Amino acid sequence: MSAETEEIVLREWTRQLGVDEARAEDDFFGMGGNSLQAAELMAALSREFGTRLRLAVLLRNPVLGDLVKAVVDTVRR
């Protein structure tokens, strides 16, 4: 689940930011992400995982690696 989750989060992250790649230590807002893109990212992830992922999850975990961990934790509940 974790590798698959990481792949999905990475795909949606790069799609929202319009970049080709990202590293685990990259910060969403540091890469130019804005609040609208953040909301769209979390909505896309919520659809992908079939659970509600609040915008606050990204705001508390703006670094890609941390976001993946937070999503894994949320999806497991």
Steps between C-alpha positions, in 0.01 A plus 500: 500500500775746589684482165171526313393789722831677439458457125148646504596796720805571283292485180237741633764729658693538175179543301378782724837677495560444129840344557654181365650373823518557874709368787389393846652815653322743264257749654170553318489874562875538451451354152247771419180333613215726607187450709279413202747236379523367855122462521491333159781262600319389812171462312673283239663288771167466680345365179793264438488350850125515555534688826489863606845652521476848645702792372648525850689175434700675228535823697652303790707282265609713203810286436429215258644222716305621804181527298537142378536380861198703608289364214606142580404553865164652406411234244582219746246628756 
